[in-house]
Amino acid sequence: MNLKDLTYFHHLAQTLNFTATADYFYISQPSISMAIKRLEIELDTILIDRKRIHKKLSLTETGNILYRYSHQILKSVEQAEEEIHDFKHQIVYFGFLPTIGGYFMSRLLPHLNTFSSSIKFIEEESSDVMLSLVKSGKVPIAIIGSDEPVFNDDSLIQVPLKQEDMALWVSKSHPLATKKKTSPTTCKEDVFISLEKGYMHHRIFDDWVLDHHLKNIQTIYTKEIQTALSIASSTNMIAFLSDILVRDHPGLVKVEIEQPPQIYISLIVNKHIHQSNTFQTTFNQKIIDLAQEFSQPFNVE
């Protein structure tokens, strides 16, 4: 089967318009018709209902079957081409969270000169999403945060990097700004700002609220860390975040919490993928070796 013919068919199946499809590929309409005819001859079926009873073209039943598979086929070919390109050019992948990853990359990059022009960062804002990408094999290695110290997954190599207390962050004019530490019940009347579902901070915050029976607490959620920091620094709302996400924000004051929940930051590696890519395997081992130099075992009671 000619992939170009399949590509033309896939686009035609979406537009149901020969002229629009031809214009999209900068070719003549007869060229599209010939491509569809070649597919129909090869598959011994009619893919497009060409009857002029309808105002628009329509796919036949077999046309719908081919359309359903054409997306998978073309996507797989695209992924194969990308992987072959990356292999030939010795590209390595690294899962990167701008907040957490940025803190550690300053320690790692000076030792990665061999790979400096080959690293392809796969960026995500959520540690939960990044963990799923590593587990599924879409990302081979990443630094992420978690509310659990151990992942208990045989497919993963885990190197503990840093353990942090969750804390409250308030503006300099907030009444809590003069306190070094506070209890959860002290701020039960305040309005909080936290990260929304899909972020581990949301889960940690919800558990913290439940553990301390902070009923009907007022909370605003955002998916942007910078939004949470900006709102907290300019209002009397309280941000519930870890140190690594704030890092000396000039408009915020840290207030420690009694018996704070923990965040655990780890390097994780999927040990079952990219086995054929020796450059990626070498890169993974280099990162593991570097991470182990400043690894901090988690203090779990």
MIDOSE-1310 file (N, C-alpha, C; in nm, 2 decimals, decimal comma, always signed):
residues 301
mnlk	+0,09/-0,12/+0,00/+0,00/+0,00/+0,00/+0,09/+0,12/+0,00; +0,06/+0,22/-0,09/+0,13/+0,34/-0,10/+0,09/+0,43/+0,01; +0,19/+0,47/+0,10/+0,16/+0,56/+0,21/+0,11/+0,70/+0,17; +0,16/+0,75/+0,05/+0,11/+0,88/+0,01/-0,03/+0,87/-0,03
dlty	-0,07/+0,76/-0,10/-0,21/+0,74/-0,13/-0,30/+0,73/+0,00; -0,25/+0,66/+0,10/-0,32/+0,65/+0,23/-0,33/+0,79/+0,29; -0,23/+0,87/+0,28/-0,23/+1,00/+0,34/-0,34/+1,09/+0,27; -0,34/+1,08/+0,14/-0,44/+1,15/+0,06/-0,58/+1,11/+0,10
fhhl	-0,60/+0,98/+0,11/-0,73/+0,92/+0,15/-0,77/+0,97/+0,29; -0,68/+0,97/+0,39/-0,71/+1,01/+0,52/-0,76/+1,15/+0,53; -0,69/+1,24/+0,45/-0,73/+1,38/+0,45/-0,87/+1,39/+0,38; -0,89/+1,32/+0,27/-1,02/+1,33/+0,20/-1,13/+1,28/+0,29
aqtl	-1,10/+1,17/+0,37/-1,21/+1,12/+0,46/-1,25/+1,22/+0,56; -1,15/+1,31/+0,60/-1,18/+1,41/+0,70/-1,26/+1,53/+0,63; -1,22/+1,57/+0,51/-1,29/+1,68/+0,45/-1,41/+1,65/+0,36; -1,41/+1,53/+0,31/-1,51/+1,48/+0,21/-1,52/+1,58/+0,10
nfta	-1,40/+1,63/+0,06/-1,40/+1,73/-0,05/-1,27/+1,71/-0,13; -1,28/+1,67/-0,26/-1,17/+1,65/-0,34/-1,09/+1,78/-0,36; -1,16/+1,89/-0,39/-1,09/+2,01/-0,42/-1,01/+2,06/-0,30; -1,07/+2,05/-0,18/-1,00/+2,10/-0,05/-0,88/+2,01/-0,03
tady	-0,89/+1,88/-0,05/-0,78/+1,79/-0,03/-0,66/+1,82/-0,13; -0,70/+1,84/-0,25/-0,60/+1,87/-0,35/-0,53/+2,00/-0,32; -0,60/+2,10/-0,28/-0,54/+2,23/-0,24/-0,45/+2,21/-0,13; -0,49/+2,13/-0,03/-0,41/+2,11/+0,09/-0,27/+2,06/+0,06
fyis	-0,26/+1,96/-0,04/-0,14/+1,90/-0,08/-0,07/+1,97/-0,20; -0,13/+2,07/-0,25/-0,08/+2,15/-0,36/-0,06/+2,05/-0,49; -0,16/+1,97/-0,51/-0,16/+1,88/-0,63/-0,29/+1,90/-0,70; -0,31/+1,83/-0,81/-0,43/+1,84/-0,89/-0,54/+1,75/-0,83
qpsi	-0,67/+1,78/-0,85/-0,77/+1,70/-0,81/-0,77/+1,56/-0,87; -0,74/+1,55/-1,00/-0,73/+1,42/-1,06/-0,62/+1,33/-0,99; -0,52/+1,39/-0,94/-0,41/+1,31/-0,86/-0,47/+1,25/-0,74; -0,56/+1,32/-0,67/-0,63/+1,26/-0,56/-0,72/+1,15/-0,60
smai	-0,79/+1,17/-0,71/-0,89/+1,07/-0,76/-0,81/+0,94/-0,79; -0,70/+0,96/-0,86/-0,62/+0,84/-0,90/-0,56/+0,77/-0,77; -0,52/+0,84/-0,67/-0,47/+0,78/-0,55/-0,58/+0,69/-0,48; -0,71/+0,75/-0,48/-0,82/+0,67/-0,42/-0,85/+0,55/-0,50
krle	-0,84/+0,57/-0,63/-0,87/+0,45/-0,72/-0,77/+0,34/-0,71; -0,64/+0,38/-0,69/-0,54/+0,28/-0,67/-0,57/+0,20/-0,54; -0,61/+0,27/-0,43/-0,64/+0,20/-0,31/-0,76/+0,11/-0,32; -0,86/+0,15/-0,40/-0,98/+0,07/-0,42/-0,95/-0,05/-0,50
ield	-0,86/-0,04/-0,60/-0,82/-0,16/-0,67/-0,74/-0,25/-0,59; -0,65/-0,20/-0,51/-0,56/-0,29/-0,42/-0,65/-0,36/-0,32; -0,74/-0,29/-0,26/-0,83/-0,35/-0,15/-0,95/-0,42/-0,21; -0,97/-0,40/-0,34/-1,09/-0,47/-0,41/-1,22/-0,42/-0,34
tili	-1,24/-0,29/-0,32/-1,36/-0,24/-0,26/-1,38/-0,10/-0,31; -1,49/-0,04/-0,28/-1,52/+0,10/-0,30/-1,51/+0,17/-0,17; -1,43/+0,28/-0,17/-1,41/+0,35/-0,04/-1,49/+0,48/-0,03; -1,52/+0,54/-0,15/-1,59/+0,67/-0,15/-1,72/+0,65/-0,23
drkr	-1,83/+0,69/-0,17/-1,96/+0,69/-0,24/-1,96/+0,81/-0,33; -1,95/+0,79/-0,46/-1,94/+0,90/-0,55/-2,08/+0,94/-0,62; -2,18/+0,88/-0,57/-2,32/+0,91/-0,62/-2,35/+1,06/-0,59; -2,40/+1,12/-0,69/-2,43/+1,27/-0,67/-2,57/+1,29/-0,61
ihkk	-2,63/+1,19/-0,56/-2,76/+1,21/-0,49/-2,74/+1,30/-0,37; -2,62/+1,28/-0,30/-2,59/+1,36/-0,18/-2,52/+1,49/-0,22; -2,53/+1,59/-0,15/-2,46/+1,71/-0,17/-2,31/+1,70/-0,14; -2,28/+1,61/-0,04/-2,14/+1,59/-0,01/-2,10/+1,44/-0,03
lslt	-1,98/+1,42/-0,05/-1,93/+1,29/-0,06/-1,95/+1,21/+0,07; -1,94/+1,08/+0,07/-1,95/+1,01/+0,19/-1,87/+0,88/+0,18; -1,82/+0,83/+0,29/-1,74/+0,71/+0,30/-1,84/+0,59/+0,29; -1,80/+0,49/+0,22/-1,87/+0,36/+0,23/-1,83/+0,29/+0,36
etgn	-1,89/+0,18/+0,39/-1,86/+0,11/+0,51/-1,71/+0,07/+0,52; -1,66/+0,02/+0,40/-1,52/-0,02/+0,40/-1,43/+0,10/+0,40; -1,48/+0,21/+0,35/-1,41/+0,34/+0,36/-1,39/+0,38/+0,50; -1,50/+0,36/+0,58/-1,49/+0,40/+0,73/-1,39/+0,31/+0,80
ilyr	-1,39/+0,18/+0,76/-1,29/+0,09/+0,82/-1,15/+0,13/+0,79; -1,12/+0,17/+0,66/-0,99/+0,21/+0,63/-0,95/+0,34/+0,70; -1,05/+0,43/+0,71/-1,02/+0,56/+0,77/-0,99/+0,54/+0,92; -1,06/+0,45/+0,98/-1,03/+0,42/+1,12/-0,89/+0,37/+1,14
yshq	-0,84/+0,29/+1,05/-0,70/+0,23/+1,07/-0,60/+0,33/+1,01; -0,64/+0,41/+0,92/-0,54/+0,50/+0,85/-0,47/+0,59/+0,95; -0,55/+0,64/+1,05/-0,49/+0,73/+1,15/-0,38/+0,66/+1,23; -0,41/+0,53/+1,27/-0,32/+0,45/+1,35/-0,19/+0,43/+1,26
ilks	-0,21/+0,39/+1,14/-0,10/+0,35/+1,05/-0,01/+0,47/+1,03; -0,07/+0,59/+0,99/+0,01/+0,71/+0,96/+0,08/+0,76/+1,09; +0,01/+0,75/+1,20/+0,07/+0,79/+1,33/+0,19/+0,70/+1,36; +0,18/+0,57/+1,34/+0,29/+0,48/+1,37/+0,41/+0,50/+1,28
veqa	+0,38/+0,53/+1,15/+0,49/+0,56/+1,06/+0,56/+0,69/+1,10; +0,48/+0,79/+1,14/+0,54/+0,91/+1,19/+0,63/+0,89/+1,31; +0,58/+0,81/+1,40/+0,66/+0,78/+1,52/+0,79/+0,70/+1,49; +0,77/+0,61/+1,40/+0,89/+0,53/+1,36/+0,99/+0,62/+1,29
eeei	+0,95/+0,71/+1,20/+1,04/+0,80/+1,14/+1,11/+0,89/+1,24; +1,04/+0,94/+1,34/+1,10/+1,02/+1,44/+1,20/+0,94/+1,52; +1,16/+0,82/+1,56/+1,26/+0,74/+1,64/+1,38/+0,70/+1,56; +1,37/+0,67/+1,43/+1,48/+0,64/+1,35/+1,57/+0,77/+1,34
hdfk	+1,51/+0,88/+1,31/+1,58/+1,01/+1,31/+1,66/+1,03/+1,43; +1,60/+1,01/+1,55/+1,66/+1,04/+1,68/+1,77/+0,94/+1,70; +1,75/+0,81/+1,66/+1,86/+0,71/+1,67/+1,98/+0,75/+1,59; +1,96/+0,79/+1,46/+2,07/+0,82/+1,37/+2,15/+0,94/+1,42
hqiv	+2,07/+1,04/+1,49/+2,14/+1,16/+1,54/+2,17/+1,15/+1,69; +2,15/+1,03/+1,74/+2,19/+1,01/+1,88/+2,12/+1,10/+1,98; +1,99/+1,12/+1,95/+1,91/+1,21/+2,04/+1,87/+1,13/+2,17; +1,87/+1,20/+2,28/+1,83/+1,13/+2,41/+1,72/+1,21/+2,47
yfgf	+1,63/+1,14/+2,53/+1,51/+1,21/+2,59/+1,52/+1,22/+2,74; +1,47/+1,33/+2,79/+1,47/+1,36/+2,94/+1,35/+1,43/+2,98; +1,27/+1,37/+3,07/+1,14/+1,43/+3,12/+1,18/+1,54/+3,21; +1,12/+1,66/+3,17/+1,16/+1,78/+3,24/+1,04/+1,86/+3,29
lpti	+1,03/+1,88/+3,42/+0,93/+1,97/+3,48/+1,00/+2,10/+3,51; +0,96/+2,21/+3,45/+1,03/+2,34/+3,46/+1,06/+2,38/+3,61; +0,97/+2,35/+3,70/+1,00/+2,39/+3,84/+1,09/+2,29/+3,91; +1,06/+2,17/+3,92/+1,14/+2,07/+3,99/+1,27/+2,04/+3,91
ggyf	+1,25/+2,02/+3,78/+1,37/+1,99/+3,69/+1,47/+2,10/+3,69; +1,42/+2,23/+3,69/+1,51/+2,34/+3,68/+1,60/+2,35/+3,80; +1,56/+2,31/+3,91/+1,64/+2,31/+4,04/+1,76/+2,22/+4,02; +1,74/+2,10/+3,96/+1,84/+2,00/+3,96/+1,93/+2,01/+3,83
msrl	+1,87/+2,06/+3,72/+1,95/+2,07/+3,60/+2,08/+2,15/+3,61; +2,08/+2,25/+3,70/+2,20/+2,33/+3,72/+2,31/+2,24/+3,77; +2,28/+2,14/+3,84/+2,38/+2,04/+3,89/+2,42/+1,94/+3,79; +2,33/+1,90/+3,70/+2,35/+1,80/+3,61/+2,42/+1,84/+3,48
lphl	+2,37/+1,95/+3,42/+2,41/+1,99/+3,29/+2,57/+2,01/+3,28; +2,64/+2,07/+3,38/+2,78/+2,09/+3,36/+2,86/+1,96/+3,34; +2,79/+1,84/+3,38/+2,86/+1,71/+3,36/+2,81/+1,64/+3,24; +2,73/+1,70/+3,15/+2,67/+1,63/+3,04/+2,71/+1,69/+2,91
ntfs	+2,84/+1,73/+2,90/+2,89/+1,79/+2,78/+2,88/+1,70/+2,66; +2,90/+1,57/+2,68/+2,89/+1,47/+2,57/+2,75/+1,47/+2,51; +2,65/+1,50/+2,59/+2,51/+1,50/+2,54/+2,45/+1,63/+2,52; +2,52/+1,74/+2,54/+2,46/+1,88/+2,54/+2,38/+1,91/+2,42
ssik	+2,43/+1,87/+2,30/+2,36/+1,90/+2,18/+2,26/+1,79/+2,14; +2,24/+1,69/+2,22/+2,16/+1,58/+2,19/+2,04/+1,56/+2,28; +2,03/+1,64/+2,39/+1,92/+1,62/+2,48/+1,79/+1,68/+2,43; +1,68/+1,60/+2,43/+1,55/+1,65/+2,39/+1,46/+1,65/+2,51
fiee	+1,43/+1,76/+2,57/+1,35/+1,77/+2,69/+1,20/+1,75/+2,65; +1,14/+1,66/+2,73/+0,99/+1,64/+2,72/+0,93/+1,71/+2,83; +0,87/+1,82/+2,81/+0,82/+1,91/+2,92/+0,68/+1,88/+2,96; +0,66/+1,88/+3,09/+0,53/+1,86/+3,15/+0,53/+1,95/+3,28
essd	+0,41/+2,00/+3,32/+0,40/+2,07/+3,44/+0,36/+1,98/+3,56; +0,30/+1,87/+3,53/+0,25/+1,78/+3,64/+0,34/+1,66/+3,66; +0,38/+1,63/+3,78/+0,46/+1,51/+3,81/+0,37/+1,39/+3,79; +0,24/+1,39/+3,82/+0,16/+1,28/+3,80/+0,16/+1,24/+3,65
vmls	+0,14/+1,34/+3,56/+0,14/+1,31/+3,42/+0,28/+1,25/+3,37; +0,39/+1,31/+3,43/+0,52/+1,27/+3,39/+0,54/+1,12/+3,43; +0,50/+1,09/+3,55/+0,51/+0,95/+3,60/+0,44/+0,86/+3,51; +0,32/+0,89/+3,46/+0,25/+0,80/+3,37/+0,33/+0,79/+3,24
lvks	+0,39/+0,90/+3,19/+0,47/+0,89/+3,07/+0,59/+0,80/+3,08; +0,65/+0,80/+3,20/+0,77/+0,72/+3,22/+0,73/+0,57/+3,23; +0,62/+0,55/+3,30/+0,57/+0,41/+3,32/+0,53/+0,35/+3,19; +0,47/+0,43/+3,10/+0,42/+0,38/+2,97/+0,53/+0,37/+2,87
gkvp	+0,65/+0,42/+2,90/+0,76/+0,41/+2,81/+0,78/+0,52/+2,71; +0,69/+0,62/+2,72/+0,69/+0,74/+2,63/+0,81/+0,83/+2,66; +0,85/+0,83/+2,79/+0,96/+0,91/+2,84/+1,05/+0,81/+2,91; +1,18/+0,80/+2,88/+1,27/+0,70/+2,94/+1,32/+0,74/+3,08
iaii	+1,33/+0,87/+3,11/+1,39/+0,91/+3,24/+1,34/+1,05/+3,27; +1,32/+1,08/+3,40/+1,27/+1,21/+3,44/+1,29/+1,23/+3,59; +1,28/+1,36/+3,63/+1,29/+1,39/+3,77/+1,15/+1,44/+3,81; +1,08/+1,38/+3,91/+0,95/+1,41/+3,94/+0,93/+1,42/+4,09
gsde	+0,82/+1,48/+4,14/+0,78/+1,48/+4,28/+0,67/+1,38/+4,30; +0,65/+1,34/+4,43/+0,55/+1,25/+4,46/+0,51/+1,27/+4,61; +0,39/+1,23/+4,64/+0,35/+1,23/+4,78/+0,38/+1,09/+4,85; +0,43/+1,00/+4,77/+0,47/+0,87/+4,83/+0,62/+0,85/+4,81
pvfn	+0,70/+0,80/+4,91/+0,84/+0,79/+4,90/+0,89/+0,68/+4,80; +0,81/+0,58/+4,79/+0,85/+0,46/+4,71/+0,74/+0,43/+4,61; +0,78/+0,40/+4,48/+0,68/+0,37/+4,38/+0,64/+0,23/+4,37; +0,72/+0,14/+4,42/+0,69/-0,01/+4,42/+0,65/-0,05/+4,28
ddsl	+0,74/-0,02/+4,18/+0,71/-0,06/+4,05/+0,84/-0,12/+3,99; +0,83/-0,25/+3,96/+0,95/-0,32/+3,91/+1,01/-0,27/+3,78; +0,93/-0,19/+3,71/+0,98/-0,14/+3,58/+1,06/-0,01/+3,60; +1,06/+0,04/+3,72/+1,13/+0,17/+3,74/+1,26/+0,15/+3,83
iqvp	+1,36/+0,23/+3,79/+1,47/+0,26/+3,88/+1,44/+0,39/+3,95; +1,45/+0,40/+4,08/+1,43/+0,52/+4,15/+1,55/+0,56/+4,23; +1,59/+0,69/+4,22/+1,70/+0,74/+4,30/+1,64/+0,86/+4,38; +1,63/+0,85/+4,51/+1,58/+0,96/+4,59/+1,67/+1,08/+4,59
lkqe	+1,61/+1,20/+4,57/+1,69/+1,32/+4,55/+1,67/+1,42/+4,66; +1,55/+1,44/+4,70/+1,52/+1,55/+4,80/+1,39/+1,53/+4,86; +1,38/+1,56/+4,99/+1,25/+1,55/+5,07/+1,22/+1,69/+5,12; +1,10/+1,73/+5,10/+1,07/+1,87/+5,15/+0,93/+1,87/+5,22
dmal	+0,92/+1,96/+5,32/+0,80/+1,98/+5,39/+0,71/+2,07/+5,30; +0,58/+2,04/+5,30/+0,49/+2,14/+5,24/+0,47/+2,25/+5,34; +0,44/+2,37/+5,29/+0,44/+2,49/+5,38/+0,33/+2,59/+5,32; +0,30/+2,69/+5,40/+0,21/+2,79/+5,36/+0,29/+2,91/+5,32
wvsk	+0,25/+2,98/+5,21/+0,32/+3,10/+5,16/+0,22/+3,21/+5,16; +0,25/+3,32/+5,22/+0,16/+3,44/+5,23/+0,23/+3,56/+5,19; +0,15/+3,67/+5,16/+0,21/+3,80/+5,13/+0,27/+3,86/+5,25; +0,36/+3,96/+5,24/+0,42/+4,02/+5,35/+0,32/+4,10/+5,44
shpl	+0,21/+4,13/+5,39/+0,11/+4,20/+5,47/+0,01/+4,11/+5,53; +0,02/+3,98/+5,51/-0,08/+3,88/+5,57/-0,05/+3,87/+5,72; -0,15/+3,86/+5,80/-0,13/+3,84/+5,94/-0,04/+3,73/+5,98; -0,03/+3,62/+5,90/+0,05/+3,51/+5,93/+0,20/+3,53/+5,90
atkk	+0,23/+3,64/+5,83/+0,36/+3,67/+5,78/+0,46/+3,69/+5,90; +0,41/+3,72/+6,02/+0,50/+3,74/+6,13/+0,53/+3,61/+6,21; +0,46/+3,51/+6,17/+0,48/+3,38/+6,24/+0,57/+3,29/+6,16; +0,66/+3,22/+6,23/+0,75/+3,12/+6,17/+0,68/+2,99/+6,15
ktsp	+0,59/+2,95/+6,24/+0,51/+2,83/+6,23/+0,37/+2,85/+6,28; +0,28/+2,77/+6,22/+0,14/+2,78/+6,26/+0,07/+2,65/+6,26; -0,04/+2,63/+6,32/-0,12/+2,51/+6,32/-0,22/+2,52/+6,21; -0,27/+2,41/+6,16/-0,37/+2,41/+6,05/-0,50/+2,48/+6,09
ttck	-0,54/+2,47/+6,22/-0,66/+2,53/+6,26/-0,66/+2,68/+6,27; -0,54/+2,73/+6,28/-0,52/+2,88/+6,28/-0,57/+2,95/+6,15; -0,56/+2,88/+6,04/-0,59/+2,94/+5,92/-0,72/+2,88/+5,85; -0,81/+2,82/+5,93/-0,92/+2,75/+5,88/-1,03/+2,85/+5,82
edvf	-1,01/+2,98/+5,85/-1,11/+3,08/+5,80/-1,05/+3,15/+5,68; -0,92/+3,12/+5,65/-0,86/+3,19/+5,53/-0,90/+3,12/+5,40; -0,87/+3,19/+5,29/-0,89/+3,14/+5,16/-0,76/+3,09/+5,10; -0,76/+2,97/+5,05/-0,64/+2,91/+5,00/-0,64/+2,91/+4,85
isle	-0,52/+2,91/+4,80/-0,50/+2,88/+4,65/-0,40/+2,77/+4,64; -0,45/+2,67/+4,56/-0,36/+2,55/+4,54/-0,37/+2,50/+4,39; -0,29/+2,40/+4,36/-0,29/+2,35/+4,22/-0,41/+2,25/+4,20; -0,47/+2,25/+4,08/-0,59/+2,18/+4,06/-0,56/+2,03/+4,04
kgym	-0,67/+1,95/+4,02/-0,65/+1,81/+4,00/-0,56/+1,78/+3,89; -0,48/+1,67/+3,90/-0,38/+1,63/+3,81/-0,24/+1,67/+3,86; -0,24/+1,74/+3,96/-0,11/+1,78/+4,03/-0,11/+1,71/+4,17; +0,01/+1,66/+4,21/+0,02/+1,59/+4,34/-0,01/+1,69/+4,45
hhri	+0,02/+1,82/+4,43/-0,01/+1,92/+4,54/-0,16/+1,92/+4,57; -0,25/+1,90/+4,47/-0,39/+1,90/+4,49/-0,42/+1,78/+4,59; -0,37/+1,67/+4,56/-0,39/+1,55/+4,64/-0,34/+1,57/+4,78; -0,22/+1,62/+4,79/-0,16/+1,64/+4,93/-0,24/+1,74/+5,01
fddw	-0,29/+1,85/+4,94/-0,37/+1,95/+5,00/-0,50/+1,89/+5,05; -0,57/+1,82/+4,97/-0,70/+1,76/+5,01/-0,68/+1,66/+5,13; -0,57/+1,58/+5,13/-0,55/+1,49/+5,24/-0,52/+1,57/+5,37; -0,45/+1,68/+5,35/-0,41/+1,76/+5,47/-0,54/+1,83/+5,53
vldh	-0,63/+1,87/+5,44/-0,76/+1,93/+5,49/-0,84/+1,83/+5,56; -0,85/+1,71/+5,50/-0,92/+1,60/+5,57/-0,86/+1,55/+5,70; -0,73/+1,54/+5,70/-0,66/+1,49/+5,82/-0,68/+1,59/+5,94; -0,70/+1,72/+5,91/-0,71/+1,82/+6,02/-0,85/+1,87/+6,03
hlkn	-0,94/+1,80/+5,96/-1,09/+1,83/+5,98/-1,12/+1,98/+5,95; -1,06/+2,03/+5,85/-1,08/+2,17/+5,81/-1,20/+2,18/+5,71; -1,32/+2,16/+5,77/-1,44/+2,16/+5,69/-1,48/+2,29/+5,63; -1,53/+2,28/+5,51/-1,58/+2,39/+5,43/-1,47/+2,50/+5,41
iqti	-1,35/+2,46/+5,40/-1,24/+2,55/+5,38/-1,25/+2,61/+5,23; -1,23/+2,74/+5,22/-1,25/+2,81/+5,09/-1,12/+2,79/+5,01; -1,13/+2,74/+4,89/-1,01/+2,71/+4,81/-1,03/+2,75/+4,67; -0,93/+2,81/+4,61/-0,93/+2,84/+4,46/-0,82/+2,76/+4,40
ytke	-0,85/+2,69/+4,29/-0,75/+2,60/+4,23/-0,71/+2,66/+4,09; -0,58/+2,64/+4,06/-0,52/+2,69/+3,93/-0,43/+2,58/+3,88; -0,41/+2,58/+3,75/-0,32/+2,48/+3,69/-0,18/+2,54/+3,67; -0,17/+2,67/+3,70/-0,04/+2,74/+3,67/+0,02/+2,78/+3,81
iqta	+0,14/+2,73/+3,83/+0,22/+2,76/+3,95/+0,24/+2,91/+3,97; +0,28/+2,97/+3,86/+0,31/+3,12/+3,87/+0,18/+3,20/+3,90; +0,06/+3,15/+3,86/-0,06/+3,21/+3,89/-0,09/+3,20/+4,04; -0,06/+3,09/+4,10/-0,08/+3,07/+4,24/+0,01/+3,16/+4,32
lsia	+0,14/+3,17/+4,28/+0,24/+3,26/+4,35/+0,20/+3,41/+4,33; +0,15/+3,45/+4,22/+0,11/+3,58/+4,19/-0,01/+3,62/+4,28; -0,11/+3,54/+4,28/-0,23/+3,57/+4,36/-0,20/+3,57/+4,51; -0,12/+3,48/+4,56/-0,08/+3,47/+4,70/+0,00/+3,60/+4,74
sstn	+0,09/+3,64/+4,65/+0,17/+3,76/+4,69/+0,10/+3,89/+4,68; -0,02/+3,89/+4,61/-0,09/+4,02/+4,59/-0,22/+4,03/+4,67; -0,26/+3,92/+4,74/-0,38/+3,91/+4,81/-0,36/+3,85/+4,95; -0,46/+3,83/+5,02/-0,45/+3,76/+5,15/-0,48/+3,61/+5,14
miaf	-0,48/+3,56/+5,02/-0,50/+3,42/+5,01/-0,37/+3,35/+5,04; -0,38/+3,22/+5,08/-0,26/+3,14/+5,13/-0,23/+3,04/+5,02; -0,11/+3,03/+4,98/-0,06/+2,93/+4,88/-0,01/+2,81/+4,96; -0,05/+2,69/+4,92/-0,01/+2,57/+4,99/+0,09/+2,50/+4,89
lsdi	+0,22/+2,51/+4,91/+0,32/+2,47/+4,81/+0,44/+2,42/+4,88; +0,53/+2,35/+4,80/+0,66/+2,31/+4,86/+0,76/+2,41/+4,82; +0,87/+2,41/+4,90/+0,98/+2,51/+4,88/+1,03/+2,51/+4,73; +1,04/+2,40/+4,67/+1,11/+2,39/+4,54/+1,03/+2,47/+4,43
lvrd	+0,89/+2,48/+4,46/+0,81/+2,55/+4,36/+0,81/+2,70/+4,38; +0,86/+2,75/+4,50/+0,85/+2,89/+4,53/+0,99/+2,95/+4,52; +1,09/+2,89/+4,58/+1,23/+2,93/+4,57/+1,25/+3,08/+4,58; +1,24/+3,14/+4,70/+1,28/+3,28/+4,72/+1,19/+3,38/+4,64
hpgl	+1,07/+3,35/+4,63/+0,98/+3,45/+4,57/+0,98/+3,58/+4,65; +1,01/+3,69/+4,59/+1,03/+3,82/+4,67/+0,90/+3,87/+4,74; +0,79/+3,83/+4,69/+0,66/+3,88/+4,75/+0,60/+3,79/+4,85; +0,67/+3,67/+4,88/+0,60/+3,57/+4,97/+0,69/+3,54/+5,09
vkve	+0,62/+3,51/+5,20/+0,68/+3,47/+5,32/+0,64/+3,33/+5,35; +0,74/+3,25/+5,39/+0,71/+3,11/+5,42/+0,67/+3,09/+5,57; +0,56/+3,02/+5,59/+0,51/+2,99/+5,72/+0,50/+2,84/+5,74; +0,58/+2,78/+5,82/+0,59/+2,64/+5,84/+0,46/+2,59/+5,90
ieqp	+0,43/+2,46/+5,88/+0,31/+2,40/+5,93/+0,35/+2,30/+6,04; +0,27/+2,29/+6,14/+0,30/+2,18/+6,24/+0,27/+2,05/+6,18; +0,36/+1,95/+6,19/+0,34/+1,82/+6,13/+0,31/+1,83/+5,98; +0,40/+1,89/+5,91/+0,36/+1,91/+5,76/+0,37/+1,78/+5,68
pqiy	+0,28/+1,78/+5,58/+0,29/+1,67/+5,48/+0,42/+1,68/+5,40; +0,47/+1,57/+5,34/+0,59/+1,57/+5,27/+0,58/+1,56/+5,12; +0,68/+1,61/+5,05/+0,69/+1,58/+4,91/+0,82/+1,52/+4,88; +0,83/+1,41/+4,80/+0,95/+1,33/+4,78/+0,99/+1,35/+4,63
isli	+1,11/+1,40/+4,61/+1,15/+1,42/+4,47/+1,26/+1,31/+4,43; +1,23/+1,25/+4,32/+1,31/+1,14/+4,28/+1,35/+1,14/+4,13; +1,46/+1,08/+4,09/+1,49/+1,05/+3,96/+1,43/+0,91/+3,93; +1,35/+0,90/+3,82/+1,30/+0,77/+3,79/+1,34/+0,74/+3,64
vnkh	+1,36/+0,61/+3,62/+1,41/+0,56/+3,49/+1,33/+0,43/+3,46; +1,27/+0,43/+3,34/+1,21/+0,31/+3,29/+1,32/+0,22/+3,24; +1,34/+0,11/+3,30/+1,45/+0,02/+3,27/+1,42/-0,08/+3,15; +1,30/-0,07/+3,10/+1,26/-0,17/+3,00/+1,25/-0,11/+2,86
ihqs	+1,28/+0,02/+2,84/+1,27/+0,08/+2,71/+1,41/+0,13/+2,66; +1,41/+0,16/+2,53/+1,53/+0,21/+2,47/+1,65/+0,12/+2,49; +1,63/-0,01/+2,50/+1,74/-0,10/+2,52/+1,82/-0,11/+2,39; +1,76/-0,09/+2,28/+1,84/-0,09/+2,15/+1,91/+0,04/+2,13
ntfq	+1,88/+0,14/+2,20/+1,94/+0,27/+2,18/+2,05/+0,29/+2,28; +2,17/+0,25/+2,24/+2,29/+0,25/+2,34/+2,32/+0,39/+2,39; +2,29/+0,49/+2,31/+2,32/+0,63/+2,35/+2,23/+0,67/+2,46; +2,10/+0,63/+2,45/+2,00/+0,66/+2,55/+2,04/+0,59/+2,68
ttfn	+2,08/+0,46/+2,67/+2,11/+0,38/+2,78/+2,23/+0,44/+2,85; +2,33/+0,48/+2,78/+2,45/+0,55/+2,83/+2,41/+0,68/+2,91; +2,32/+0,75/+2,84/+2,28/+0,88/+2,90/+2,21/+0,85/+3,04; +2,12/+0,75/+3,03/+2,04/+0,72/+3,16/+2,14/+0,68/+3,27
qkii	+2,24/+0,60/+3,24/+2,33/+0,56/+3,34/+2,41/+0,68/+3,40; +2,45/+0,77/+3,31/+2,52/+0,89/+3,35/+2,44/+0,97/+3,44; +2,31/+0,99/+3,41/+2,22/+1,07/+3,50/+2,21/+1,00/+3,63; +2,19/+0,87/+3,63/+2,18/+0,79/+3,76/+2,30/+0,81/+3,84
dlaq	+2,42/+0,80/+3,78/+2,55/+0,81/+3,86/+2,56/+0,95/+3,92; +2,52/+1,05/+3,84/+2,53/+1,19/+3,89/+2,43/+1,21/+4,00; +2,31/+1,16/+3,98/+2,20/+1,18/+4,09/+2,24/+1,11/+4,22; +2,31/+1,00/+4,21/+2,34/+0,92/+4,33/+2,45/+1,00/+4,41
efsq	+2,52/+1,09/+4,34/+2,62/+1,17/+4,41/+2,56/+1,27/+4,51; +2,44/+1,32/+4,48/+2,38/+1,41/+4,57/+2,24/+1,36/+4,62; +2,23/+1,23/+4,61/+2,11/+1,16/+4,66/+2,09/+1,18/+4,81; +1,97/+1,20/+4,85/+1,94/+1,21/+4,99/+1,83/+1,11/+5,03
pfnv	+1,87/+1,00/+5,10/+1,77/+0,90/+5,14/+1,65/+0,97/+5,21; +1,53/+0,92/+5,18/+1,41/+0,98/+5,24/+1,40/+0,93/+5,39; +1,36/+1,03/+5,47/+1,34/+1,00/+5,61/+1,19/+0,97/+5,63; +1,16/+0,84/+5,62/+1,02/+0,79/+5,64/+1,00/+0,72/+5,77
e	+0,91/+0,77/+5,85/+0,88/+0,71/+5,98/+0,79/+0,60/+5,97
